[in-house]
Amino acid sequence: LDPNTTLVAGSVQTTGGTVTRGNNSGDRSIEINIGTLAAGAQVEISYRVVVNNPFPAGVLQVSNQGVVASNELPAIPTDDPDTLNASDPTVTQVLSGGAPKAVTLVRFTATWQGDHMLIEWESAVELDVFGFRLYRSASGQRSEAVLVTPEIVVSQGDGGGSYQVVDREVVAGSTYTYWLVEVTLSGESNDAASVTALASSDHLFLPLVSR
């Protein structure tokens, strides 16, 4: 694995044979015992990694390459089928300026509904995201925010989705700030956005989306 990535424990899958390394926490490599493979047969192996954050300055890609070994033949390096070069690693470009954002938000709003606050958000991309948590503060201070969602709001997948949370622990006439926190598959939590709203039908503060 590329040294700037972390293997997601439990993500290694194979259509044939047995995963002998890679699905335990802390594993830094993958090993599959395919067994006997008939002529012309294929085995597909898949896994997921998280790009480390922070990402080293000046590094713009991650790469990976496996080795197929047997008792009958010399070791054969895997090949990237999307290039013309033989036996080359698979290279993935990383967005300039660091690791790619886990979540790309389209909107994040909080709206007073007469007796509760309705918090809604929509994402276009959720990269290696397990789910979301929502926090609320009556003072506007992040350090004083309390958890609104005791159970994590599970991600709808890499393609993003639309979400709603109803918050009834609010008082009419008060102003509240909400923070949306993304939780990655590796367990890392990051603030994805914030929005401030007045618990009144007369006013709505525009959301502040930040990273």
Rosetta silent file (secondary structure, phi, psi, omega in degrees, C-alpha in Angstrom):
SEQUENCE: LDPNTTLVAGSVQTTGGTVTRGNNSGDRSIEINIGTLAAGAQVEISYRVVVNNPFPAGVLQVSNQGVVASNELPAIPTDDPDTLNASDPTVTQVLSGGAPKAVTLVRFTATWQGDHMLIEWESAVELDVFGFRLYRSASGQRSEAVLVTPEIVVSQGDGGGSYQVVDREVVAGSTYTYWLVEVTLSGESNDAASVTALASSDHLFLPLVSR
SCORE:     score description
SCORE:     0.000 S_00000001
   1 L     0.000  150.965  176.215    0.000    0.000    0.000 S_00000001
   2 L   -62.765  137.150 -178.092    1.049    3.586   -0.567 S_00000001
   3 L   -64.185  -14.949  179.384    2.609    4.976    2.653 S_00000001
   4 L   -97.196   17.194  176.330    0.250    7.969    2.468 S_00000001
   5 E  -128.870  159.987  177.353   -2.860    5.802    2.710 S_00000001
   6 E  -125.391  127.484 -179.751   -4.458    3.710    5.458 S_00000001
   7 E   -68.102  133.820  176.797   -6.201    0.432    4.731 S_00000001
   8 L   -80.959  113.623 -177.365   -9.850    0.310    5.835 S_00000001
   9 L   -59.801  133.544  178.672  -10.090   -2.731    8.105 S_00000001
  10 L    87.830   -0.263 -175.348  -12.648   -5.261    6.899 S_00000001
  11 L   -91.452  -10.662 -175.835  -12.810   -3.858    3.364 S_00000001
  12 L   -75.800  127.363  179.260  -10.747   -6.551    1.605 S_00000001
  13 E  -134.064  150.608  177.581  -12.873   -8.871   -0.525 S_00000001
  14 E  -142.321  144.431  178.575  -12.061  -11.612   -3.035 S_00000001
  15 L   -84.761   -4.070  178.099  -14.171  -13.634   -5.456 S_00000001
  16 L  -156.293  144.642  179.898  -11.957  -16.662   -4.883 S_00000001
  17 L    84.175 -159.204 -173.514   -9.736  -17.997   -2.136 S_00000001
  18 E  -133.625  137.127  174.572   -9.307  -16.609    1.371 S_00000001
  19 E   -78.024  115.333 -179.132   -8.217  -13.248    2.772 S_00000001
  20 E  -103.477  -14.274  176.538   -5.304  -14.062    5.087 S_00000001
  21 E  -154.441  139.242  175.603   -4.143  -10.495    5.771 S_00000001
  22 L   127.574  -17.510 -177.323   -5.716   -7.064    5.457 S_00000001
  23 L  -103.505   10.428  176.278   -8.999   -7.231    7.345 S_00000001
  24 L  -107.428  147.135  179.343   -7.594   -6.659   10.809 S_00000001
  25 L   -57.360  131.512  179.102   -7.036   -3.259   12.384 S_00000001
  26 L    94.076   -9.636  178.242   -3.467   -2.088   11.821 S_00000001
  27 L   -63.112  134.138 -179.859   -2.778   -4.265    8.768 S_00000001
  28 L  -111.353    1.070  178.494   -0.508   -2.453    6.307 S_00000001
  29 L  -146.472  167.380 -177.458   -0.583   -5.046    3.531 S_00000001
  30 L  -122.010  137.803  176.797   -3.008   -7.457    1.874 S_00000001
  31 E  -138.375  128.940  179.645   -2.541  -11.168    1.286 S_00000001
  32 E  -122.533  127.545  173.006   -4.957  -13.509   -0.484 S_00000001
  33 E   -94.109   99.227 -174.848   -4.533  -17.277   -0.699 S_00000001
  34 L   -75.046  -30.746 -176.123   -6.258  -17.961   -4.014 S_00000001
  35 L    82.668 -148.301 -179.694   -5.551  -21.690   -4.065 S_00000001
  36 L   -84.498  127.435 -178.956   -5.777  -23.545   -7.371 S_00000001
  37 L  -115.895  120.299 -178.307   -6.883  -21.381  -10.290 S_00000001
  38 L   -68.035  156.190  178.622   -8.078  -23.114  -13.443 S_00000001
  39 L   -58.366  130.091  179.285   -6.778  -22.027  -16.849 S_00000001
  40 L    83.587   -6.328 -179.129   -8.666  -18.943  -18.046 S_00000001
  41 L   -79.746  159.027 -179.035  -10.288  -18.355  -14.643 S_00000001
  42 L  -129.406  150.692  173.114  -10.273  -14.960  -12.937 S_00000001
  43 L  -130.607  129.752  178.369  -10.265  -13.709   -9.361 S_00000001
  44 L  -106.097  129.111  179.629  -11.232  -10.152   -8.453 S_00000001
  45 E  -118.318  130.063  179.706   -9.782   -8.584   -5.311 S_00000001
  46 E  -132.208  153.788  177.847  -11.074   -5.274   -3.952 S_00000001
  47 L  -161.993  169.708  179.902  -10.303   -3.129   -0.920 S_00000001
  48 L  -128.021  145.356  174.420  -10.585    0.452    0.298 S_00000001
  49 E  -129.336  159.726  173.629   -8.047    2.896    1.668 S_00000001
  50 E  -111.969  130.431  176.358   -8.278    6.360    3.199 S_00000001
  51 E   -70.446  126.924 -176.262   -5.858    9.043    2.023 S_00000001
  52 L   -63.086  145.055  178.459   -3.963   10.240    5.086 S_00000001
  53 L  -133.712  117.973   13.096   -4.633   13.746    6.351 S_00000001
  54 L   -77.126  154.245  178.748   -2.480   15.797    6.504 S_00000001
  55 L  -100.746  138.824 -175.733   -1.068   14.842    3.123 S_00000001
  56 L   -57.724  135.281  177.416    2.629   15.615    2.445 S_00000001
  57 L   -62.728  137.799  177.763    3.231   18.909    0.661 S_00000001
  58 L    87.981  -12.704  177.485    4.399   18.473   -2.917 S_00000001
  59 L   -91.791  126.349 -173.058    3.050   14.925   -3.241 S_00000001
  60 L  -116.939    5.557 -177.804    0.301   14.790   -5.874 S_00000001
  61 E  -156.363  161.159  170.097   -0.484   11.087   -6.186 S_00000001
  62 E  -123.275  151.704 -178.545   -0.720    7.732   -4.460 S_00000001
  63 E  -138.268  158.481 -179.261    0.213    4.433   -6.073 S_00000001
  64 E  -152.383  144.855  177.992   -0.261    0.761   -5.392 S_00000001
  65 L  -152.482  137.509  178.460    0.948   -2.506   -6.873 S_00000001
  66 L  -105.727  175.645  178.526    0.498   -6.133   -5.947 S_00000001
  67 E  -133.715  131.544  175.666    2.476   -9.288   -6.645 S_00000001
  68 E  -100.724  119.965 -177.232    1.121  -12.649   -7.804 S_00000001
  69 L  -123.190  148.525  177.759    3.274  -15.510   -6.524 S_00000001
  70 L  -149.721  172.218  178.241    3.020  -19.272   -6.958 S_00000001
  71 L   -78.642  -17.383 -174.232    5.071  -22.425   -6.509 S_00000001
  72 L   -99.329  -27.055 -172.584    5.323  -22.925  -10.273 S_00000001
  73 L  -127.680  157.526  174.094    6.151  -19.460  -11.647 S_00000001
  74 L   -64.175  159.009  178.700    8.286  -16.445  -10.714 S_00000001
  75 L   -61.786  136.912 -178.076    6.522  -13.581   -8.928 S_00000001
  76 E  -119.918  121.437  177.401    4.541  -11.386  -11.336 S_00000001
  77 E   -72.017  147.793  177.434    3.751   -7.730  -10.488 S_00000001
  78 L   -70.697  161.214 -174.721    0.210   -6.539  -11.136 S_00000001
  79 L  -126.948  141.285  174.376   -0.439   -4.190  -14.049 S_00000001
  80 L   -79.607  112.505 -175.870   -2.582   -1.084  -14.438 S_00000001
  81 L   -70.686  -11.611 -177.791   -4.875   -1.971  -17.387 S_00000001
  82 L   -87.582    0.926  177.660   -5.586    1.707  -18.109 S_00000001
  83 L  -121.257  165.843  179.640   -2.028    2.399  -19.299 S_00000001
  84 L   -87.616  -12.962 -178.726    0.091    1.038  -22.153 S_00000001
  85 L   -75.646  145.904  179.848    3.048    0.268  -19.888 S_00000001
  86 L   -88.810  142.067  173.557    3.580   -3.302  -18.759 S_00000001
  87 L    54.967   38.715  179.985    3.683   -4.282  -15.076 S_00000001
  88 L  -101.943  153.147 -179.959    3.181   -0.715  -13.850 S_00000001
  89 L   -71.217  161.800  174.014    1.489    0.309  -10.578 S_00000001
  90 E   -85.667  122.953 -176.057   -1.947    1.888  -10.412 S_00000001
  91 E  -112.637  131.974  178.355   -1.521    5.621   -9.799 S_00000001
  92 E  -120.912  126.429  179.054   -4.282    7.884   -8.465 S_00000001
  93 E   -73.779  142.755  176.998   -3.968   11.658   -8.516 S_00000001
  94 L  -110.523  139.358 -178.160   -4.693   13.517   -5.275 S_00000001
  95 L   -55.115  136.714  178.976   -6.242   16.978   -5.312 S_00000001
  96 L   -59.453  136.320  177.930   -3.669   19.749   -5.064 S_00000001
  97 L    99.886    2.382  176.346   -3.392   21.198   -1.583 S_00000001
  98 L   134.375 -169.938 -178.001   -3.901   18.000    0.373 S_00000001
  99 L   -67.548  149.516  179.869   -6.139   14.998    0.733 S_00000001
 100 L   -63.874  147.021  177.640   -9.520   15.108   -1.021 S_00000001
 101 L   -66.069  140.841  179.987  -12.464   16.307    1.037 S_00000001
 102 L   -70.364  -39.672 -175.723  -14.599   13.482    2.345 S_00000001
 103 E  -124.288  132.255  170.399  -17.873   15.364    1.821 S_00000001
 104 E  -109.480  110.562 -176.525  -18.899   17.856   -0.850 S_00000001
 105 E   -88.358  141.138  173.282  -22.013   19.666    0.399 S_00000001
 106 E   -94.375  -40.150  177.270  -24.658   21.171   -1.859 S_00000001
 107 E  -157.135  156.890  176.691  -26.651   22.777    0.969 S_00000001
 108 E  -152.364  110.912 -172.864  -26.944   22.835    4.764 S_00000001
 109 E  -133.403  155.875  172.509  -29.891   24.694    6.338 S_00000001
 110 E  -129.755  125.244 -174.396  -31.761   25.051    9.631 S_00000001
 111 E  -130.421  130.834  178.082  -35.413   26.178    9.482 S_00000001
 112 E   -74.035  131.812 -175.880  -37.843   26.911   12.319 S_00000001
 113 L  -116.405   24.131  177.313  -41.044   24.860   11.998 S_00000001
 114 L    96.893  -44.319  177.471  -43.174   26.386   14.780 S_00000001
 115 L  -138.194    6.210  177.770  -42.202   23.968   17.553 S_00000001
 116 L  -159.565  165.297  176.257  -38.938   22.469   16.330 S_00000001
 117 E  -102.423  132.619  176.765  -35.928   23.141   14.144 S_00000001
 118 E  -104.587  116.685  179.334  -35.584   21.210   10.888 S_00000001
 119 E  -105.177  126.225 -177.728  -31.967   20.701    9.839 S_00000001
 120 E  -129.668  144.265  171.816  -31.425   19.556    6.260 S_00000001
 121 E  -147.704  155.235  179.909  -28.362   18.912    4.170 S_00000001
 122 E  -136.229  134.913 -179.365  -27.572   17.515    0.762 S_00000001
 123 E  -120.300  150.488  176.139  -24.239   16.207   -0.472 S_00000001
 124 E   -97.315  -29.453 -178.593  -22.914   15.525   -3.958 S_00000001
 125 E  -140.737  138.024  172.358  -19.977   13.352   -2.858 S_00000001
 126 E  -134.013   94.094 -173.694  -19.277   11.311    0.282 S_00000001
 127 L   -88.585  111.191  178.973  -15.800    9.834   -0.044 S_00000001
 128 L    56.004   43.235 -178.840  -15.157    7.008    2.451 S_00000001
 129 E  -103.673  130.604  175.613  -17.787    8.415    4.820 S_00000001
 130 E   -84.540  -38.042 -179.591  -19.478    6.242    7.439 S_00000001
 131 E   174.913 -163.201 -175.039  -21.996    8.867    8.511 S_00000001
 132 E  -133.872  152.746  168.353  -22.724   12.201   10.165 S_00000001
 133 E  -125.574  150.048 -178.900  -23.229   13.707   13.608 S_00000001
 134 E  -121.962  132.733  179.798  -25.014   16.967   14.338 S_00000001
 135 E  -120.780  151.539 -178.999  -24.142   19.353   17.172 S_00000001
 136 E  -132.616  142.488  175.388  -26.018   22.411   18.520 S_00000001
 137 E  -136.973  135.812  176.633  -24.945   25.440   20.545 S_00000001
 138 L   -88.303  -12.009 -178.402  -27.081   28.266   21.934 S_00000001
 139 L   -99.402  -12.138 -175.825  -24.006   30.452   22.503 S_00000001
 140 L    85.091   -0.078 -179.307  -22.498   30.123   19.029 S_00000001
 141 L   -95.049  127.573 -179.551  -19.365   28.553   20.526 S_00000001
 142 H   -62.014  -35.393 -177.059  -18.224   25.261   19.025 S_00000001
 143 H   -67.508  -18.709 -178.571  -16.704   24.191   22.348 S_00000001
 144 H  -102.866    5.940 -177.204  -20.135   24.413   24.027 S_00000001
 145 L   -71.354  142.442  178.377  -22.028   22.469   21.357 S_00000001
 146 E  -111.584  153.962 -177.720  -24.019   19.412   22.432 S_00000001
 147 E   -74.146  127.136  178.212  -24.746   16.316   20.382 S_00000001
 148 L   -92.114  -30.178 -175.045  -28.173   16.348   18.708 S_00000001
 149 L  -113.209   90.150  179.699  -27.896   12.911   17.078 S_00000001
 150 L   -60.783  -30.798  173.675  -26.967   10.232   19.664 S_00000001
 151 L  -101.957  133.724 -176.526  -27.160    7.674   16.850 S_00000001
 152 L   -62.946  141.676  174.709  -24.995    8.400   13.827 S_00000001
 153 E   -83.872  109.348 -170.741  -26.794    9.396   10.620 S_00000001
 154 E   -70.842  137.620  178.945  -25.546    6.695    8.253 S_00000001
 155 L   -60.637  147.052  176.992  -24.094    7.754    4.899 S_00000001
 156 L   -92.324    3.095  175.428  -26.130    7.041    1.768 S_00000001
 157 L   120.162  173.426 -175.522  -23.005    6.187   -0.224 S_00000001
 158 L   -59.175  -28.633 -177.996  -20.218    7.729   -2.291 S_00000001
 159 L   -80.214    2.150  178.129  -22.726    9.491   -4.560 S_00000001
 160 L    81.990 -175.374 -178.908  -24.111   11.551   -1.680 S_00000001
 161 L  -179.132 -175.087  179.382  -27.709   12.020   -0.592 S_00000001
 162 E  -115.556  141.547 -173.575  -30.297   14.147    1.199 S_00000001
 163 E  -137.601  153.021  175.793  -30.786   14.136    4.979 S_00000001
 164 E  -139.502  141.098  173.044  -33.133   15.592    7.608 S_00000001
 165 E  -134.881  132.073  176.947  -32.903   15.860   11.392 S_00000001
 166 E   -99.443  125.827  179.262  -35.657   17.225   13.661 S_00000001
 167 E  -115.243  110.489 -179.247  -34.432   19.033   16.791 S_00000001
 168 L   -98.844   -4.227 -178.894  -37.129   19.617   19.422 S_00000001
 169 L   -87.844   51.472 -178.432  -34.743   20.613   22.228 S_00000001
 170 L  -132.514  159.476 -178.076  -34.967   24.292   21.278 S_00000001
 171 L  -117.837  131.041  179.442  -36.772   27.353   22.643 S_00000001
 172 L   -57.356  137.727  179.410  -38.702   29.792   20.452 S_00000001
 173 L    91.878   -9.484  179.664  -36.975   33.148   20.119 S_00000001
 174 L   -95.176  156.283  178.525  -33.482   31.767   20.737 S_00000001
 175 E  -104.907  136.059 -177.416  -30.659   31.609   18.215 S_00000001
 176 E  -130.020  145.609  173.248  -28.840   28.337   17.595 S_00000001
 177 E  -114.424  133.474  179.429  -25.758   27.307   15.674 S_00000001
 178 E  -114.647  141.167  174.729  -25.486   23.797   14.250 S_00000001
 179 E  -118.476  129.766  174.951  -22.339   21.970   13.192 S_00000001
 180 E   -96.628  125.303 -176.702  -22.402   19.049   10.782 S_00000001
 181 E  -115.821  125.684  175.820  -19.597   16.571   11.465 S_00000001
 182 E   -87.491  140.629  177.176  -18.502   13.935    8.963 S_00000001
 183 E  -119.376  117.757 -176.262  -17.291   10.580   10.301 S_00000001
 184 E   -82.171  169.777  179.340  -15.027    8.635    7.958 S_00000001
 185 L   -63.036  -24.247  179.170  -14.749    4.862    7.653 S_00000001
 186 L   -85.748   -2.149  178.077  -11.493    5.046    9.611 S_00000001
 187 L    95.050    0.398  179.744  -13.294    6.756   12.517 S_00000001
 188 L   -76.718  139.541  179.117  -11.936   10.259   11.954 S_00000001
 189 E  -114.288  135.028  179.529  -14.352   13.145   12.651 S_00000001
 190 E  -140.432  138.303  173.832  -14.211   16.517   10.875 S_00000001
 191 E   -66.323  126.537 -179.090  -16.488   19.556   10.910 S_00000001
 192 E   -99.587  -32.713 -177.192  -18.047   19.770    7.442 S_00000001
 193 E  -168.689  165.767  174.686  -20.249   22.864    7.803 S_00000001
 194 E  -141.561  155.225  177.989  -22.099   25.155   10.198 S_00000001
 195 E  -148.387  142.486  178.305  -25.347   27.132   10.086 S_00000001
 196 E  -117.933  134.337 -177.528  -26.956   29.653   12.461 S_00000001
 197 E  -144.449  150.674  176.626  -30.729   30.129   12.689 S_00000001
 198 E   -95.412  133.646  179.289  -33.284   31.916   14.876 S_00000001
 199 L   -76.734   67.942 -179.699  -36.096   29.818   16.345 S_00000001
 200 L  -158.092  146.441  179.924  -38.717   32.101   14.821 S_00000001
 201 L   -76.163   -6.850 -175.871  -40.688   32.159   11.582 S_00000001
 202 L   -87.556  -20.517 -174.118  -39.697   35.809   11.080 S_00000001
 203 L  -139.400  148.325  172.047  -35.965   35.320   10.542 S_00000001
 204 L  -146.088  120.921  178.442  -33.546   32.864    9.000 S_00000001
 205 L   -80.233  140.494  177.057  -29.809   33.366    8.982 S_00000001
 206 L   -66.667  144.368 -177.909  -27.977   32.319    5.841 S_00000001
 207 L   -71.459  147.088  171.903  -25.813   29.222    6.337 S_00000001
 208 E  -108.235  109.649 -179.712  -22.074   29.469    6.707 S_00000001
 209 L   -98.730  125.184 -176.080  -20.494   26.474    4.991 S_00000001
 210 L  -146.274  165.377  176.237  -16.879   25.935    5.932 S_00000001
 211 L  -118.603    0.000    0.000  -14.170   23.313    6.215 S_00000001
